[in-house]
Amino acid sequence: MRGNLAKAVDLANLQRLRHAPLPRSYLDYIGRNLFVVLLTLQGLAAFALITLGVIVKKSRVARNVMQPRIRQEIYRAGVALLPMFFFLALALGFLVVGQTVSALAQVGATGYLGSTMVIVVVRELGPLLTAALVLARVGTANVIELGTARALGEVEALEAMGIDPVQYLIVPRVIGMSLGVFALTIYLIIGALGSGYLFAFLANVPLLPWDYFHQITEALTWLDFLLLALKTMAFGFFIAIINCYHGLAQPLRLAEISRVAVRAVTQGIIACVLIDAVFIVFYLAS
Amino acid sequence: MSETIQRPPALIEMEAVEVAALNDSSLTVLENVNWSVPAGEFWVVAGPHHSGKSDLLLNAAGLVAPAGGTCRIFGGDTREFGDSRIAERRRIGFTFADGKLFNHLTIAENVALPLRYHRQPSDAETAASVAAILDLLELTPSAHLPPGNVALAWRQRAALARALVLQPELLLLDNPNAGLTPRHREWLISFLDQLWRGHEFFGGRPMTIVATTDDLLAWQHPDRKFAAVHATTFSVLGKWGGQEFSGHPGVRELLMTPPKADETRPEPAPGRP
């Protein structure tokens, strides 16, 4: 239990590298930063594997404690953000979708409407925007909460009670955020497409609603649904892993939490872009 | 020799243990610790602030693996104290110096957490068990409050309730009387004494207790055993007033330390910040 956590969070090498004397040449500087990146990747990979192991191995342990905690995290990373996403879907529809529909109609290219909407909203904008907002709203809070818990010794308190800190603190957040990003992306896409048509309708674009939705459904394939589900869950999973890793692993003092929160958000955004790039390869290959 | 044979089995055994600091594993705070705590004994480990008492206790509980040597709890090496030996973890109750209660839970929920996690009782059974132990520790008025809203003395009691809710055989307390008023300190030591002799609430079964302290006088008792940590050295002193006792530099330092000014403040009632 403690061994598992310690393996993932043993950052002695990383801290030594970060606090080493200033390098004498640019080559040293680049080399040091490369090692920091590699060690961070190693730590994140170990942390992700340990978390997956705990999810599988302890799925039936203490369900009466874990189920309410998972529900609470789903609420926090999903249901509680619905009003904000409702507003965002309206804004996205008016600002992006509606204008795109209007511009395509002006040049007589409404035949491309379905595929454009699917590529822009369903494949890219919807998932990425959702991931970025969940990272900002919930991910940052996770780093601060876990960092505070770590600095105040709550992790040791859990271990003293024989409670696995990864199971109690990390697993609910990972599951909650994975499901939250997936569900919110679906709502955002539906809302944006709906409000986009509303904008086009108000702008007198000569396009009937059933034509608009027929084109979109025609452009969607079963692969879009599958990859959308996988991509959004991957976004949620890795955002949660990065936030929890930095929150739980690094700040041993309260003063370090803000710096670690900034690092976690930056790495979360980079991770989402990289995951997105991997999925683009899938889309292009299919 | 015959005395050794008759002694009950040791719950904690340390052989040549090197104790590292919790937040800096490269820093050794205690060297060559040789210590055995048989079942049914009441030990007090004394030492000044930052002498390594808490780190020693974390090692003794198996929460931190020793930097060197061997530490055994219930006969098992603490280096292998993982998920496979979770049943043994439930036999140990541990309280931290500042309680370390979870602020997102109420006092009652904090106390219920280990019970619900390990035993999965029904809600009614949990409520009954928690209410009983809160009543025993006079915590009922604070049950619905978050830990941040109650005074330190009551947080310490809540941490003790949380450690006792699984009815452990071995109770480890890290500086439990730190910051307590004389009234609370007296209550605590008297309550621990009842646990050690066998409290009726726990079926009269005697509990093995190890407590650390920097206030040695408060624990004075002819039946308790004492050890001291001083300048990276752990020394077993035996019973109060023995030969090793008076000559130990750490003991002399502690006994000359006057009580802190904030220890004489009146304590607010339970449930009051």
HADDOCK unambig.tbl for C-alpha pairs under 7 A between the chains (distance, minus, plus):
assign (segid A and resid 1 and name CA) (segid B and resid 82 and name CA) 5.34 0.50 0.50
assign (segid A and resid 1 and name CA) (segid B and resid 83 and name CA) 5.89 0.50 0.50
assign (segid A and resid 62 and name CA) (segid B and resid 117 and name CA) 4.91 0.50 0.50
assign (segid A and resid 62 and name CA) (segid B and resid 118 and name CA) 6.65 0.50 0.50
assign (segid A and resid 62 and name CA) (segid B and resid 120 and name CA) 6.59 0.50 0.50
assign (segid A and resid 64 and name CA) (segid B and resid 120 and name CA) 6.62 0.50 0.50
assign (segid A and resid 65 and name CA) (segid B and resid 116 and name CA) 6.49 0.50 0.50
assign (segid A and resid 65 and name CA) (segid B and resid 117 and name CA) 5.97 0.50 0.50
assign (segid A and resid 153 and name CA) (segid B and resid 100 and name CA) 6.68 0.50 0.50
assign (segid A and resid 154 and name CA) (segid B and resid 100 and name CA) 6.01 0.50 0.50
assign (segid A and resid 157 and name CA) (segid B and resid 100 and name CA) 6.25 0.50 0.50
assign (segid A and resid 159 and name CA) (segid B and resid 63 and name CA) 6.85 0.50 0.50
assign (segid A and resid 160 and name CA) (segid B and resid 63 and name CA) 6.66 0.50 0.50
assign (segid A and resid 160 and name CA) (segid B and resid 94 and name CA) 6.14 0.50 0.50
assign (segid A and resid 161 and name CA) (segid B and resid 114 and name CA) 6.05 0.50 0.50
assign (segid A and resid 162 and name CA) (segid B and resid 86 and name CA) 6.44 0.50 0.50
assign (segid A and resid 162 and name CA) (segid B and resid 89 and name CA) 5.67 0.50 0.50
assign (segid A and resid 162 and name CA) (segid B and resid 90 and name CA) 6.62 0.50 0.50
